[in-house]
Amino acid sequence: MTDASENSSADDKVAVVIVAAGRGARAGQANGPKQYQSIGGHAVIAHTLEIFLAHPRTSEVVVAIHADDHELFRQAAGANAERVIAIMGGATRQASVRLGLLALRGHAPGRVLIHDAVRPFVDADLIDRTIAAIGDREGALPALPVADTLKRESAAGVVGETVSRNGLHAAQTPQGFPFWPILAAHEKAHHLGKMDFTDDAAIAEWAHIPVKIVPGSPDNVKLTWARDIAMADQRLSGERARFPDIRTGNGYDVHAFEPGDHVTLCGVAIPHDQKLSGHSDADVGLHALTDALLATCGAGDIGTHFPPSDPQWKGAASRIFVEHAARLVRERGGRIANADITLICEAPRVGPHREAMTAALSQMLAISPDRISIKATTNEKLGFVGRQEGIAAIATASVVFPGEVPE
């Protein structure tokens, strides 16, 4: 029987279950469970939470913690403890995931990501790939092809055979699924007493839910041993010791008005008695931002990548240009820290649409809304803007690139 709340689920909502109830004995207990040990000056779980809470596609985040760890979690998560739903986990990873899914039942998300708290180096691109691969009845598993030669040990403790690695992959998290099918699979396994599944893709396989493999990340390591914690701390501490390489790019654009019924600004269509003239959708704000992003990595300007003489860009949505520029920045190791756009026009009014513009930019750039600023001003009736002949925009982007290690 279908749960009534299933019919009201919002397919665009992607909830998250983070599993953090383990004791982590293999990493040693001298400094507490491994999810609370410090790497780079913060607890492992704090790094993991920050990544998912900052991602523009995620909604509710449930964290399954051990009954003894409430104070540990509160201290480790800091202000983010108030932004998540903390629940008591179970005796096994499988039990904790089930309880996390049950805690999301009332929120009725369309999709859910399930992630190990001790994988703190997951990144936004991997999260995006996993979300994109989740179907109505299909899960997604980030994984890496096995590179090592595999040997099967015999009962005598010697090599019994060499195992072909063709088609073998090492599974990672976050693993993504349509919410209601994976919840039903966990409930069925629980009621049948089947508690030996090591990950959620295995439960999905048992429940005949297809799981698509998507490219994992070699950086997305699971911290299992004490040595893993030490290496993670060294990695993050080394990153802090680098000289910061923070670059700022500026962009400016202007488009004239022509007859029409709306303008598109920062990805939002606004009713107006004119429209902006241009080869694409003439989104002056996004054009300025594209130039600002490209400037941070010396990649030319918007015309270099999308020449107005090319007919394929006629009427194109300008978010294509921004997403292309953001991808180039990330391919060069950059992390977009801030985007600031000022729209200069007498009309239309921008204020009522600022929230929608911010949400659109948050998706395009894969950064949180608090890193985006959209402002508007008039030109005090002066010049072409003052005569309402067009709209101008100024954009500034700040990007953090990997710095140099001091000698």
C-alpha positions in Angstrom: 0.0 0.0 0.0 1.3 3.4 -0.9 1.8 5.8 2.0 -0.4 8.9 1.6 2.5 11.2 2.1 4.3 9.6 -0.9 1.8 11.3 -3.2 2.8 14.7 -1.8 6.6 14.2 -2.0 8.5 17.0 -3.7 10.7 15.4 -6.4 13.1 18.3 -6.3 13.9 17.8 -2.6 17.1 15.8 -1.9 17.4 14.9 1.8 20.5 13.5 3.4 21.1 10.8 6.0 24.6 11.0 7.6 25.6 7.9 9.5 27.7 8.8 12.6 26.7 6.2 15.3 29.7 3.9 15.0 32.4 3.5 17.7 35.3 3.4 15.2 37.4 1.0 17.2 39.9 0.4 14.4 40.9 4.1 14.5 41.6 3.9 18.3 39.5 5.3 21.1 42.1 7.5 22.9 40.7 10.6 21.2 37.1 9.4 21.0 35.2 7.9 18.1 36.8 8.7 14.8 34.0 11.0 13.5 34.8 13.3 16.4 38.6 13.3 16.1 40.2 16.5 14.9 41.5 17.0 11.3 42.6 20.4 10.2 41.4 21.9 13.5 37.8 20.7 13.3 36.1 17.3 14.0 35.8 15.0 11.0 32.0 15.2 11.2 32.1 19.0 11.1 33.8 18.9 7.7 31.2 16.4 6.4 28.2 18.4 7.6 29.6 21.7 6.2 29.8 20.2 2.7 26.2 18.9 2.6 24.6 21.9 4.4 26.3 24.3 1.9 25.1 22.3 -1.2 22.2 24.1 -2.9 20.3 20.9 -3.8 20.0 19.4 -0.3 17.1 20.0 2.0 16.7 18.2 5.4 19.9 16.6 6.9 19.5 13.8 9.4 22.5 12.7 11.5 22.3 9.3 13.2 24.5 9.5 16.3 25.3 7.1 19.2 23.3 7.5 22.4 26.4 8.5 24.3 27.5 11.1 21.8 25.0 14.0 22.1 27.4 16.4 23.8 30.3 15.3 21.5 28.1 16.0 18.5 26.9 19.3 19.8 30.5 20.5 20.4 31.7 19.1 17.1 28.9 20.5 14.9 28.8 23.9 16.6 26.2 26.2 15.0 25.4 23.5 12.4 23.9 21.3 15.2 20.8 23.5 15.0 20.5 23.0 11.2 20.2 19.2 11.2 17.9 16.6 12.7 20.0 14.6 15.2 18.6 11.1 16.0 19.8 8.2 18.0 21.3 5.6 15.7 21.1 1.8 15.9 23.5 -1.0 16.8 24.6 -1.4 13.2 25.1 0.9 10.2 22.1 -0.6 8.5 19.9 0.0 11.6 21.1 3.6 11.8 20.2 4.3 8.1 16.8 2.8 8.6 16.1 5.1 11.6 17.4 8.1 9.6 15.1 7.3 6.8 12.1 7.0 9.1 13.0 10.4 10.6 12.6 11.8 7.1 9.2 10.2 6.4 7.2 13.2 7.4 9.3 15.5 5.2 8.5 13.3 2.1 11.6 14.1 0.1 11.7 12.8 -3.5 15.3 11.6 -3.2 17.8 10.8 -0.4 21.6 10.7 -0.2 23.1 8.3 2.4 26.6 9.2 3.5 29.2 8.0 6.0 30.3 10.8 8.4 33.9 9.6 8.1 34.2 10.5 4.4 34.9 14.3 5.0 36.5 14.9 1.6 33.3 14.4 -0.5 32.8 17.4 -2.8 30.0 19.2 -4.5 30.7 17.7 -8.0 30.4 14.1 -6.6 27.2 15.1 -4.9 25.9 16.6 -8.1 26.8 13.5 -10.2 25.0 11.2 -7.7 21.9 13.3 -7.5 21.7 13.5 -11.3 21.8 9.7 -11.6 18.9 9.0 -9.2 15.8 7.9 -11.1 12.2 7.3 -10.1 13.0 3.7 -9.5 16.8 3.7 -9.8 19.6 4.4 -7.3 23.1 5.8 -7.8 26.4 4.5 -6.4 29.6 6.5 -6.7 32.4 4.0 -7.2 36.0 3.7 -8.5 37.3 0.8 -10.7 39.5 -1.5 -8.7 43.1 -0.8 -9.7 45.0 -3.3 -7.5 45.5 -7.0 -8.5 43.2 -9.1 -6.4 44.2 -12.4 -4.7 42.0 -14.9 -3.0 43.6 -16.6 0.0 43.3 -20.3 0.4 42.6 -22.1 3.7 46.4 -22.7 4.1 47.1 -19.0 4.1 48.6 -18.9 0.6 47.4 -17.4 -2.6 44.6 -19.7 -3.9 43.9 -17.7 -7.1 44.1 -14.4 -8.8 40.7 -12.8 -9.1 39.9 -10.9 -12.3 39.2 -7.2 -11.6 37.2 -6.7 -14.7 34.0 -4.9 -13.8 34.9 -4.6 -10.1 34.4 -1.3 -8.4 35.1 0.0 -4.9 31.9 1.5 -3.5 31.8 5.0 -1.9 29.1 7.2 -0.4 26.9 9.3 -0.8 24.7 6.6 -2.3 21.5 8.1 -3.7 18.0 6.6 -4.0 14.4 7.5 -4.6 13.2 8.0 -1.1 10.2 5.7 -0.8 11.6 2.6 -2.5 14.8 2.6 -0.4 12.8 3.2 2.8 10.5 0.2 1.8 13.6 -1.9 1.2 15.1 -1.1 4.6 11.7 -1.8 6.3 11.4 -5.1 4.5 14.9 -6.2 5.5 14.3 -5.2 9.1 11.1 -7.1 9.4 12.7 -10.2 7.8 15.6 -10.0 10.2 18.2 -9.5 7.4 20.8 -7.3 9.1 24.0 -8.3 7.3 24.0 -5.7 4.5 27.2 -3.6 4.4 25.9 -0.7 2.4 22.6 0.6 1.0 23.4 -0.4 -2.6 23.4 -4.0 -1.4 20.0 -3.6 0.2 18.8 -2.0 -3.1 20.2 -4.9 -5.1 18.4 -7.4 -2.8 15.2 -5.4 -3.2 15.5 -5.4 -7.0 16.1 -1.6 -7.2 18.6 -1.0 -10.0 21.6 1.0 -9.0 23.6 3.0 -11.5 27.4 3.4 -11.0 28.6 7.0 -11.3 32.3 8.0 -11.2 33.5 8.3 -7.6 36.4 10.5 -6.4 39.8 9.2 -5.3 39.8 12.0 -2.7 36.6 10.7 -1.1 38.4 8.3 1.2 36.8 6.7 4.3 38.8 7.3 7.4 39.0 3.9 9.0 42.4 3.6 10.8 44.3 5.9 13.1 46.8 6.4 10.2 43.9 7.7 8.0 43.0 10.3 10.7 46.7 11.4 10.9 47.0 11.7 7.1 43.7 13.6 6.8 44.9 16.1 9.5 48.2 16.5 7.7 46.5 17.1 4.5 44.2 19.8 5.8 46.8 21.4 8.0 49.1 21.6 5.0 46.3 23.3 3.0 46.0 25.9 5.8 49.8 26.5 5.7 49.7 27.5 2.1 49.8 31.1 1.1 46.2 32.0 0.1 45.6 32.5 -3.6 42.4 34.6 -3.6 41.5 36.2 -6.9 38.9 38.7 -7.7 37.4 39.2 -11.2 35.2 42.0 -12.5 32.7 42.1 -15.3 30.5 44.8 -16.9 27.8 44.5 -19.5 25.0 46.6 -21.0 22.1 45.8 -23.2 19.6 48.2 -24.9 15.8 47.9 -24.7 13.7 46.9 -27.6 9.9 46.1 -27.9 8.9 43.1 -25.8 7.0 42.0 -22.7 9.7 40.9 -20.2 13.3 41.1 -19.3 15.5 38.3 -18.0 17.8 39.3 -15.1 20.0 36.9 -13.1 18.1 34.0 -14.5 14.6 35.3 -13.6 12.0 36.5 -16.2 10.4 39.7 -15.0 7.3 41.2 -16.7 8.1 44.6 -18.3 6.9 46.7 -21.2 10.2 46.2 -23.1 12.9 43.5 -23.4 16.6 43.6 -23.6 18.2 43.3 -27.1 20.9 40.6 -27.5 21.9 37.5 -29.4 21.1 35.3 -26.4 18.4 36.0 -23.8 20.4 39.3 -23.1 20.6 38.6 -19.3 22.9 41.5 -18.5 23.6 40.4 -15.0 24.7 36.9 -15.9 26.8 38.2 -18.8 28.7 40.4 -16.4 29.1 37.5 -13.9 30.4 35.2 -16.6 33.2 37.7 -17.4 34.0 38.1 -13.7 34.4 34.4 -13.3 36.5 33.9 -16.4 38.7 36.8 -15.2 39.7 34.9 -12.1 41.5 32.2 -14.1 42.6 34.2 -17.1 40.2 32.4 -19.4 39.2 35.4 -21.7 35.7 36.8 -21.8 32.2 35.7 -22.7 32.8 36.5 -26.4 35.8 34.2 -26.4 33.7 31.2 -25.5 30.3 32.2 -26.9 30.8 34.5 -29.9 27.6 36.4 -30.8 28.3 35.5 -34.5 27.7 31.8 -33.7 24.0 31.1 -34.5 23.8 28.2 -31.9 23.7 30.9 -29.1 20.8 32.8 -30.5 18.1 33.0 -27.8 20.2 30.8 -25.5 19.7 30.9 -21.7 22.6 32.8 -20.2 22.8 30.3 -17.3 24.7 28.2 -19.8 27.4 30.8 -19.9 27.7 31.1 -16.1 27.8 27.3 -15.6 30.5 27.0 -18.2 32.6 29.7 -16.5 32.1 28.1 -13.1 33.1 24.7 -14.5 36.3 26.2 -15.9 37.1 27.8 -12.5 36.7 24.4 -10.8 38.7 22.5 -13.4 41.6 24.9 -12.5 41.2 24.1 -8.8 39.2 27.2 -7.9 36.4 27.4 -5.3 33.9 30.2 -5.8 33.7 32.1 -2.5 31.4 35.0 -3.4 29.5 36.5 -6.3 28.2 40.1 -6.2 26.0 41.7 -8.9 24.8 45.3 -9.2 22.0 45.9 -11.7 21.7 49.6 -12.8 18.3 50.4 -14.2 15.3 52.8 -13.7 12.9 49.9 -14.3 11.8 47.2 -13.7 12.0 46.9 -9.9 14.5 44.3 -8.9 13.7 44.0 -5.2 10.6 41.7 -5.4 12.7 39.2 -7.5 15.9 39.2 -5.5 15.2 36.0 -3.6 14.4 34.1 -6.8 17.5 35.5 -8.5 19.6 34.4 -5.5 18.2 30.9 -5.6 18.9 30.7 -9.4 22.5 31.8 -8.9 22.9 29.4 -6.0 22.1 26.5 -8.3 24.2 27.8 -11.2 27.3 28.3 -9.0 26.7 25.4 -6.5 27.4 27.8 -3.6 25.1 28.7 -0.7 22.8 31.8 -1.0 24.7 33.6 1.7 27.7 33.8 -0.7 25.6 35.7 -3.3 24.7 39.4 -3.3 22.3 41.0 -5.8 21.8 44.7 -5.6 20.0 47.3 -7.8 20.4 51.0 -8.2 19.1 53.7 -10.5 21.2 56.1 -12.5 19.4 59.1 -11.0 17.8 59.8 -14.5 21.2 60.4 -16.0 22.6 58.9 -19.2 21.2 56.1 -21.3 20.1 54.2 -18.2 18.4 57.3 -16.8 16.6 57.7 -20.1 15.5 54.1 -19.8 17.2 53.1 -23.0 18.8 50.0 -21.4 20.2 48.2 -18.4 23.8 47.9 -17.2 25.4 45.4 -14.7 28.6 45.2 -12.8 29.7 41.9 -11.3 32.5 40.8 -9.0 33.5 37.2 -8.3 36.0 36.1 -5.6 37.6 32.7 -6.1 40.0 30.8 -3.9 42.6 28.8 -5.7 45.2 26.4 -4.2 48.1 28.4 -2.9 51.8 27.8 -2.8 53.4 26.0 0.1 56.0 28.4 1.6 59.6 27.2 1.5 
